[in-house]
Amino acid sequence: MINRRHIRVKVMQSVYALLQSKSDILDKEEKFLYSSIDRMFDFYTLVLRLFVEVKNLERNHIIISQKKYLATKQELNPNKKFINNEIFRIFEESFSLNDYLEANKMNYWELDDEYIKEILKKTKESELYSKYMNSEKSSFEEDKEFIAALFKEVIAPNEKLADYFEDKNISWVDDIPFVNTWVLKTINQQKNGKPFVLGKLYKDEDDKKFVVDLFRKVVLNHTEFEKDIIDKTPNWDADRIADIDMILIKMAICEFLKFPSIPSRVTINEYIEISKDYSTNKSSYFINGVLDKILKDFTATNRLTKIGRGLL
């Protein structure tokens, strides 16, 4: 499921797009925001299905080789450890995963099977594959460890596959790290004898509501928040502050003032971490300093209204 950090990233991107376009049509941008998050779930399911397609391609190769007129002994009696991997089977037999892919017409791999061929080729060339196939062990845990390692070492770093995802959906570039973590967590959570059930995109309705609440409250109050920022950065012209830094600080101020259940320190830490990935090298230090000053001022002037213990 999507976590709140990634929700914040998606909101940041939408706020940036809206402010840059100088548009005041919130409904349109909100729909796009939700849509971009939904498409991330598509991305996740697509990667899970990739495992099945790679397995199926190798199975087809084996079947064809066995039918050759002058098939070798090895071709007639191949090592089927790879295609019999239990994690492949779990994903292939998942009703919820298959239903989602079918309902959303996610038949990408049928249309673009060259990427499946690329991954299978890189897999069979890897030392990881060689060790797995030659291992005399055979267990569910070994299968799971192999698939997790295969994803980390072969699939996730593959540049051709990354380019393909970017071509399919430009927003997926920012989603790749999150989806990779999500997929790896999914692999590691599989249990022997238990089917894979596709989880929910959001943890709960509060998280789904947080998306539009944060976006709308930042956009509607961003000029007021900018005054607080300028007041705490007297040696900086507003134009000198990077656009993304300004948006991240405004989002943090919004959480300070408009989201009483979110601890202030959590807010600061989240936006510092986001700035490391999306802004300049020194942005995290700048944002930390500005937010620290603003938080102290809000606390001293009783503008901060947090509910519960330890939320300041």
The 8 nearest C-alpha neighbors of each residue, nearest first, counted from 0:
[[1, 200, 201, 199, 202, 2, 198, 181],
 [0, 2, 201, 200, 5, 3, 6, 202],
 [3, 1, 4, 5, 0, 6, 201, 202],
 [4, 2, 6, 5, 7, 1, 206, 209],
 [5, 3, 7, 6, 2, 8, 269, 273],
 [4, 6, 8, 7, 3, 2, 9, 1],
 [5, 7, 3, 9, 4, 8, 10, 210],
 [8, 6, 10, 4, 5, 9, 11, 3],
 [9, 7, 5, 11, 6, 10, 12, 4],
 [10, 8, 6, 12, 11, 7, 5, 13],
 [9, 11, 7, 13, 12, 8, 214, 14],
 [12, 10, 8, 14, 9, 13, 7, 15],
 [13, 11, 15, 9, 10, 14, 16, 8],
 [12, 14, 16, 10, 15, 11, 17, 9],
 [15, 13, 17, 11, 16, 12, 10, 18],
 [14, 16, 12, 18, 13, 17, 19, 11],
 [17, 15, 13, 19, 14, 18, 20, 12],
 [16, 18, 14, 20, 19, 15, 22, 21],
 [19, 17, 21, 15, 20, 16, 14, 22],
 [20, 18, 16, 21, 17, 15, 22, 14],
 [19, 21, 17, 22, 18, 16, 15, 23],
 [22, 20, 18, 19, 17, 23, 16, 24],
 [21, 23, 20, 24, 17, 18, 25, 19],
 [22, 24, 25, 21, 17, 18, 20, 26],
 [25, 23, 22, 26, 27, 28, 17, 29],
 [24, 26, 28, 27, 23, 29, 215, 22],
 [27, 25, 29, 28, 24, 30, 31, 23],
 [26, 28, 30, 29, 25, 24, 31, 32],
 [27, 29, 31, 25, 30, 26, 32, 13],
 [30, 28, 32, 26, 31, 27, 25, 33],
 [31, 29, 33, 27, 32, 28, 34, 26],
 [30, 32, 34, 28, 29, 33, 35, 27],
 [33, 31, 29, 35, 34, 30, 28, 13],
 [32, 34, 36, 30, 35, 31, 37, 29],
 [33, 35, 31, 37, 32, 36, 30, 38],
 [36, 34, 38, 32, 37, 33, 31, 39],
 [35, 37, 39, 33, 34, 38, 32, 40],
 [38, 36, 34, 40, 39, 35, 33, 41],
 [39, 37, 41, 35, 40, 36, 34, 42],
 [38, 40, 42, 36, 41, 37, 43, 35],
 [39, 41, 43, 38, 37, 42, 44, 200],
 [42, 40, 38, 39, 44, 43, 45, 37],
 [41, 43, 39, 45, 40, 44, 38, 46],
 [44, 42, 40, 46, 45, 41, 178, 39],
 [45, 43, 47, 41, 46, 42, 48, 40],
 [44, 46, 42, 48, 43, 47, 41, 49],
 [47, 45, 49, 43, 48, 44, 42, 50],
 [48, 46, 44, 49, 45, 50, 43, 90],
 [49, 47, 45, 51, 50, 46, 44, 52],
 [48, 50, 46, 52, 47, 51, 53, 45],
 [51, 49, 53, 48, 52, 47, 87, 54],
 [52, 50, 54, 48, 49, 53, 87, 91],
 [51, 53, 55, 49, 54, 50, 56, 48],
 [54, 52, 56, 50, 55, 51, 115, 119],
 [53, 55, 51, 57, 52, 82, 56, 58],
 [56, 54, 58, 52, 57, 53, 51, 59],
 [55, 57, 59, 53, 58, 54, 52, 60],
 [56, 58, 60, 54, 59, 55, 61, 53],
 [59, 57, 55, 61, 60, 56, 54, 82],
 [60, 58, 62, 56, 61, 57, 55, 63],
 [61, 59, 57, 63, 58, 62, 64, 56],
 [60, 62, 64, 58, 59, 63, 65, 57],
 [61, 63, 59, 65, 64, 60, 58, 66],
 [64, 62, 60, 66, 65, 61, 59, 67],
 [65, 63, 61, 67, 66, 62, 74, 60],
 [64, 66, 75, 62, 63, 74, 67, 70],
 [67, 65, 63, 64, 68, 62, 70, 75],
 [66, 68, 70, 64, 69, 65, 63, 71],
 [69, 67, 70, 66, 65, 64, 71, 63],
 [70, 68, 67, 71, 66, 65, 64, 72],
 [71, 69, 67, 68, 74, 65, 75, 64],
 [72, 70, 74, 73, 75, 69, 65, 76],
 [71, 73, 75, 74, 76, 70, 77, 65],
 [72, 74, 76, 71, 77, 75, 70, 78],
 [73, 75, 71, 77, 72, 76, 65, 64],
 [74, 76, 65, 72, 73, 77, 71, 70],
 [75, 77, 73, 74, 72, 78, 65, 71],
 [78, 76, 74, 73, 79, 75, 61, 72],
 [77, 79, 80, 76, 132, 81, 73, 74],
 [80, 78, 81, 82, 77, 83, 58, 132],
 [79, 81, 83, 78, 82, 84, 132, 131],
 [82, 80, 84, 83, 79, 132, 54, 78],
 [81, 83, 54, 79, 84, 80, 58, 57],
 [84, 82, 80, 81, 79, 85, 88, 87],
 [85, 83, 81, 82, 87, 86, 142, 80],
 [84, 86, 88, 87, 83, 89, 142, 139],
 [87, 85, 89, 88, 84, 143, 90, 142],
 [88, 86, 85, 90, 89, 84, 51, 91],
 [87, 89, 85, 91, 86, 90, 92, 84],
 [90, 88, 86, 92, 91, 87, 194, 195],
 [91, 89, 93, 87, 92, 88, 86, 195],
 [90, 92, 88, 89, 93, 51, 87, 48],
 [91, 93, 89, 90, 88, 94, 194, 97],
 [94, 92, 90, 96, 195, 95, 91, 97],
 [95, 93, 97, 96, 98, 92, 196, 195],
 [94, 96, 98, 97, 93, 197, 196, 99],
 [95, 97, 99, 93, 98, 94, 197, 100],
 [98, 96, 94, 100, 99, 95, 101, 93],
 [99, 97, 95, 101, 96, 100, 94, 102],
 [100, 98, 102, 96, 97, 101, 95, 103],
 [101, 99, 105, 97, 103, 98, 102, 104],
 [100, 102, 104, 98, 103, 99, 97, 105],
 [103, 101, 99, 104, 100, 98, 105, 97],
 [102, 104, 100, 101, 105, 99, 41, 98],
 [105, 103, 101, 102, 106, 100, 107, 99],
 [106, 104, 100, 103, 107, 101, 45, 102],
 [105, 107, 109, 104, 108, 110, 100, 101],
 [108, 106, 110, 109, 105, 111, 45, 112],
 [107, 109, 111, 112, 110, 106, 115, 49],
 [110, 108, 107, 106, 112, 111, 52, 105],
 [109, 111, 107, 108, 112, 106, 113, 114],
 [112, 110, 108, 113, 109, 107, 114, 115],
 [111, 113, 115, 108, 114, 109, 110, 116],
 [114, 112, 116, 115, 111, 117, 108, 110],
 [115, 113, 117, 112, 116, 118, 111, 160],
 [114, 116, 112, 118, 117, 113, 53, 119],
 [117, 115, 113, 119, 114, 118, 120, 112],
 [116, 118, 114, 120, 115, 119, 113, 121],
 [117, 119, 121, 115, 120, 116, 122, 114],
 [120, 118, 122, 116, 121, 117, 53, 123],
 [119, 121, 117, 123, 122, 118, 116, 124],
 [122, 120, 124, 118, 119, 123, 117, 125],
 [121, 123, 119, 125, 120, 124, 118, 128],
 [124, 122, 120, 125, 121, 128, 119, 129],
 [125, 123, 121, 122, 120, 126, 128, 129],
 [126, 124, 127, 122, 128, 123, 121, 129],
 [125, 127, 129, 128, 130, 124, 123, 131],
 [126, 128, 125, 130, 129, 131, 149, 145],
 [129, 127, 131, 126, 125, 130, 123, 132],
 [128, 130, 126, 132, 131, 127, 133, 125],
 [131, 129, 133, 127, 128, 132, 134, 126],
 [130, 132, 128, 134, 129, 133, 127, 145],
 [131, 133, 129, 130, 134, 128, 80, 81],
 [134, 132, 130, 131, 129, 135, 128, 136],
 [135, 133, 131, 136, 132, 130, 137, 129],
 [134, 136, 133, 137, 132, 131, 130, 138],
 [137, 135, 134, 138, 141, 131, 133, 132],
 [136, 138, 135, 141, 139, 142, 134, 80],
 [139, 137, 141, 140, 142, 136, 143, 85],
 [138, 140, 142, 141, 143, 191, 85, 137],
 [141, 139, 143, 142, 138, 144, 191, 145],
 [140, 142, 144, 138, 143, 139, 145, 137],
 [143, 141, 139, 145, 140, 144, 84, 85],
 [142, 144, 140, 146, 145, 141, 147, 139],
 [145, 143, 141, 147, 142, 146, 140, 148],
 [144, 146, 148, 142, 143, 147, 149, 141],
 [147, 145, 149, 143, 148, 144, 150, 142],
 [146, 148, 144, 150, 149, 145, 143, 183],
 [149, 147, 151, 145, 150, 146, 152, 144],
 [150, 148, 146, 152, 153, 147, 151, 145],
 [149, 151, 154, 147, 148, 153, 155, 152],
 [152, 150, 148, 155, 149, 153, 147, 154],
 [151, 153, 149, 150, 148, 154, 156, 155],
 [154, 152, 149, 150, 156, 151, 155, 157],
 [153, 155, 150, 157, 156, 152, 151, 149],
 [154, 156, 151, 157, 150, 153, 179, 152],
 [157, 155, 154, 153, 158, 152, 151, 161],
 [158, 156, 154, 160, 155, 159, 153, 161],
 [159, 157, 161, 160, 162, 156, 155, 163],
 [160, 158, 162, 161, 157, 163, 114, 117],
 [159, 161, 163, 158, 162, 157, 164, 114],
 [160, 162, 158, 164, 163, 159, 165, 157],
 [163, 161, 165, 159, 160, 164, 158, 166],
 [162, 164, 160, 166, 161, 165, 159, 167],
 [163, 165, 167, 161, 166, 162, 168, 160],
 [166, 164, 169, 162, 168, 167, 163, 172],
 [167, 165, 163, 164, 168, 162, 169, 161],
 [166, 168, 164, 165, 163, 169, 171, 162],
 [167, 169, 165, 170, 171, 166, 164, 172],
 [168, 170, 165, 171, 172, 166, 167, 164],
 [171, 169, 172, 168, 173, 174, 35, 165],
 [170, 172, 174, 173, 169, 168, 165, 175],
 [173, 171, 170, 174, 175, 165, 169, 164],
 [172, 174, 171, 175, 170, 176, 177, 169],
 [173, 175, 171, 177, 172, 176, 178, 39],
 [174, 176, 178, 177, 172, 173, 179, 171],
 [177, 175, 179, 178, 174, 180, 173, 172],
 [176, 178, 180, 174, 179, 175, 181, 5],
 [177, 179, 181, 175, 180, 176, 43, 174],
 [180, 178, 176, 182, 181, 177, 175, 183],
 [181, 179, 183, 177, 178, 182, 184, 176],
 [180, 182, 178, 184, 179, 183, 177, 185],
 [183, 181, 185, 179, 184, 180, 178, 186],
 [182, 184, 186, 180, 185, 181, 179, 147],
 [183, 185, 187, 181, 182, 186, 180, 188],
 [184, 186, 182, 188, 183, 187, 181, 189],
 [187, 185, 183, 188, 184, 189, 182, 147],
 [186, 188, 184, 185, 189, 183, 143, 147],
 [189, 187, 185, 186, 184, 190, 183, 143],
 [190, 188, 187, 186, 185, 191, 195, 193],
 [191, 189, 193, 192, 188, 194, 139, 187],
 [190, 192, 193, 139, 189, 85, 140, 194],
 [191, 193, 190, 194, 89, 189, 85, 139],
 [192, 194, 190, 191, 195, 189, 89, 196],
 [195, 193, 89, 196, 93, 192, 92, 190],
 [194, 196, 93, 89, 90, 197, 193, 189],
 [197, 195, 95, 198, 194, 93, 96, 94],
 [196, 198, 95, 96, 195, 199, 93, 44],
 [199, 197, 196, 200, 0, 201, 95, 195],
 [200, 198, 201, 0, 202, 197, 203, 1],
 [199, 201, 0, 1, 40, 198, 202, 37],
 [202, 200, 203, 0, 199, 1, 207, 206],
 [201, 203, 0, 206, 199, 200, 204, 1],
 [204, 202, 201, 205, 206, 207, 199, 200],
 [203, 205, 207, 206, 208, 201, 202, 209],
 [206, 204, 208, 203, 207, 209, 202, 201],
 [205, 207, 209, 208, 204, 203, 201, 202],
 [206, 208, 204, 209, 205, 210, 201, 203],
 [207, 209, 205, 210, 206, 211, 204, 212],
 [208, 210, 206, 212, 207, 211, 213, 205],
 [211, 209, 208, 207, 212, 213, 6, 214],
 [210, 212, 214, 213, 209, 208, 215, 29],
 [213, 211, 209, 215, 214, 210, 216, 208],
 [212, 214, 216, 211, 215, 210, 209, 217],
 [215, 213, 211, 217, 212, 216, 10, 218],
 [214, 216, 218, 212, 217, 213, 211, 219],
 [217, 215, 219, 213, 218, 214, 212, 220],
 [216, 218, 220, 214, 221, 215, 219, 250],
 [219, 217, 215, 221, 216, 220, 214, 14],
 [218, 220, 216, 217, 221, 215, 222, 214],
 [221, 219, 217, 223, 218, 222, 216, 224],
 [220, 222, 224, 218, 217, 223, 219, 225],
 [223, 221, 225, 224, 220, 226, 219, 218],
 [224, 222, 226, 225, 221, 220, 227, 219],
 [225, 223, 221, 227, 226, 222, 249, 220],
 [224, 226, 228, 222, 227, 223, 221, 229],
 [225, 227, 229, 223, 224, 228, 230, 222],
 [228, 226, 230, 224, 225, 229, 231, 223],
 [227, 229, 225, 231, 230, 226, 232, 224],
 [230, 228, 232, 226, 231, 227, 225, 233],
 [229, 231, 227, 228, 232, 233, 226, 225],
 [232, 230, 228, 229, 233, 227, 289, 292],
 [231, 233, 229, 235, 234, 230, 228, 289],
 [234, 232, 235, 231, 230, 229, 236, 228],
 [235, 233, 232, 236, 231, 229, 237, 230],
 [236, 234, 232, 233, 237, 239, 240, 229],
 [235, 237, 239, 238, 234, 240, 233, 229],
 [236, 238, 239, 240, 235, 229, 245, 225],
 [237, 239, 236, 240, 241, 235, 242, 245],
 [240, 238, 236, 237, 241, 235, 242, 245],
 [239, 241, 237, 238, 242, 245, 244, 236],
 [242, 240, 244, 243, 245, 239, 238, 278],
 [243, 241, 245, 244, 246, 240, 15, 238],
 [242, 244, 246, 245, 241, 247, 278, 15],
 [245, 243, 247, 241, 246, 242, 248, 240],
 [244, 246, 242, 248, 243, 247, 249, 241],
 [245, 247, 249, 243, 248, 244, 250, 242],
 [246, 248, 250, 244, 249, 245, 243, 270],
 [247, 249, 251, 245, 250, 246, 244, 252],
 [250, 248, 246, 252, 251, 247, 224, 253],
 [251, 249, 253, 247, 248, 252, 217, 246],
 [250, 252, 248, 254, 253, 249, 266, 247],
 [253, 251, 255, 249, 254, 250, 248, 256],
 [252, 254, 250, 251, 256, 255, 257, 217],
 [253, 255, 258, 251, 257, 252, 256, 250],
 [256, 254, 252, 253, 263, 257, 251, 258],
 [255, 257, 253, 254, 303, 258, 252, 304],
 [256, 258, 254, 253, 255, 259, 216, 252],
 [259, 257, 254, 260, 261, 256, 255, 253],
 [258, 260, 305, 306, 261, 304, 257, 256],
 [259, 261, 306, 258, 305, 262, 310, 307],
 [260, 262, 259, 258, 263, 310, 254, 266],
 [263, 261, 310, 265, 264, 311, 260, 266],
 [264, 262, 266, 311, 265, 310, 255, 261],
 [263, 265, 267, 266, 262, 268, 311, 310],
 [266, 264, 268, 262, 263, 267, 269, 261],
 [265, 267, 263, 269, 264, 268, 251, 270],
 [268, 266, 264, 270, 269, 265, 271, 263],
 [267, 269, 271, 265, 266, 270, 264, 272],
 [270, 268, 266, 272, 267, 271, 265, 273],
 [271, 269, 273, 272, 267, 268, 274, 247],
 [270, 272, 283, 268, 274, 269, 273, 267],
 [273, 271, 275, 269, 270, 274, 268, 276],
 [272, 274, 270, 275, 276, 271, 277, 269],
 [273, 275, 278, 277, 271, 276, 272, 283],
 [276, 274, 272, 273, 277, 278, 283, 271],
 [277, 275, 274, 273, 278, 272, 279, 280],
 [276, 278, 274, 275, 273, 279, 243, 8],
 [277, 279, 274, 275, 282, 276, 243, 244],
 [280, 278, 282, 281, 275, 277, 274, 283],
 [279, 281, 282, 275, 278, 283, 274, 284],
 [282, 280, 279, 283, 284, 285, 278, 275],
 [281, 283, 285, 279, 284, 280, 286, 278],
 [282, 284, 271, 286, 285, 281, 274, 287],
 [285, 283, 287, 282, 286, 281, 288, 271],
 [284, 286, 282, 288, 287, 283, 289, 281],
 [287, 285, 283, 289, 288, 284, 282, 290],
 [286, 288, 284, 290, 285, 289, 283, 291],
 [289, 287, 291, 285, 286, 290, 284, 292],
 [288, 290, 286, 292, 291, 287, 293, 285],
 [291, 289, 293, 287, 292, 288, 294, 286],
 [290, 292, 294, 288, 289, 293, 287, 295],
 [293, 291, 295, 289, 290, 294, 296, 288],
 [292, 294, 290, 296, 295, 291, 297, 289],
 [293, 295, 297, 291, 296, 292, 290, 298],
 [296, 294, 298, 292, 293, 297, 299, 291],
 [295, 297, 293, 299, 298, 294, 300, 292],
 [298, 296, 302, 294, 300, 303, 295, 299],
 [299, 297, 295, 301, 296, 300, 303, 294],
 [298, 300, 296, 297, 301, 295, 302, 294],
 [299, 301, 297, 298, 302, 296, 303, 295],
 [302, 300, 298, 303, 299, 297, 304, 296],
 [303, 301, 297, 300, 298, 304, 256, 299],
 [302, 304, 301, 297, 298, 256, 305, 255],
 [305, 303, 259, 302, 306, 256, 301, 255],
 [304, 306, 259, 310, 260, 303, 307, 311],
 [307, 305, 259, 260, 304, 310, 308, 261],
 [308, 306, 310, 305, 309, 260, 259, 262],
 [307, 309, 310, 306, 311, 305, 262, 260],
 [310, 308, 311, 307, 262, 306, 305, 263],
 [311, 309, 262, 308, 305, 263, 307, 261],
 [310, 263, 262, 309, 305, 264, 308, 303]]
